[in-house]
């Protein structure tokens, strides 16, 4: 595999913006095919990272290594396996065919692949289609990350609500532990030195847990205050917008 110099610079620029660069995998036994695509893409505003690979190396492709696959001329005996492997990744695949017979064969056997004929203007059409596929793939990835973040936030919120709901029950239990610990420690000679030491540890840990529960109550109060402030600001903004209109 090899990556092109200009695309590495584009990767650095994308990294500065805090986004992952798009990745295009080009599979062909014709070096000129890959060279033509990468050269044409330099005219675009957004240039992806290119990985070049021959048809014989295709079995080593990992799904996470690219966003869009472009297939050119490969040995006839290798083409079916190349197309099958790429389609199995679930990523968009574009096959650029040099003749009508190969185009028809790939269309019939690999229905998920977009087939293009290598006619005049094919480079412009390929870059346009692949660029749109990249934008769709990146939008889908962002949507999936947003869904995961929302699910994680919902899980944490549910746990937080449960903790707040249970704090009174826990506080009552801790009050009982603390009260009984204090009563036992107030009886001189009722316990051995070792037992008193252990009971004193129980009492101290109960005090610490009680402090944590008090912090929960403080956090709830702070969150309610922030929520009221946000609601008030939203109302003021709405009234200001209505007055200005």
Number of C-alpha atoms within 10 A of each C-alpha: 9 8 13 13 10 15 20 16 13 17 19 13 14 17 12 10 10 9 11 14 21 22 20 23 24 26 25 23 18 14 14 10 17 22 13 11 18 23 11 15 18 13 9 11 7 14 23 25 22 24 19 21 21 19 24 16 12 18 12 9 15 11 14 9 12 20 25 21 23 22 25 21 18 17 13 10 9 12 20 15 15 20 22 15 17 24 18 10 16 12 19 20 24 23 24 23 19 14 12 11 9 17 18 13 11 19 15 11 12 15 10 18 21 16 19 18 16 18 11 8 9 14 19 13 13 21 16 14 13 20 20 12 18 21 13 14 17 17 12 12 12 12 12 12 12 12 12 12 12 12 12 12 12 12 12 12 12 12 12 14 13 11 14 16 11 12 18 13 11 15 17 12 14 19 15 13 15 19 12 14 19 14 9 15 17 10 9 9 10 11 13 10 10 9 12 17 13 12 18 17 13 15 20 14 14 20 16 12 15 20 12 13 20 14 12 16 14 12 13 15 12 12 12 12 12 12 12 12 12 12 12 12 12 12 12 12 12 12 12 11 10 9 8 7 6
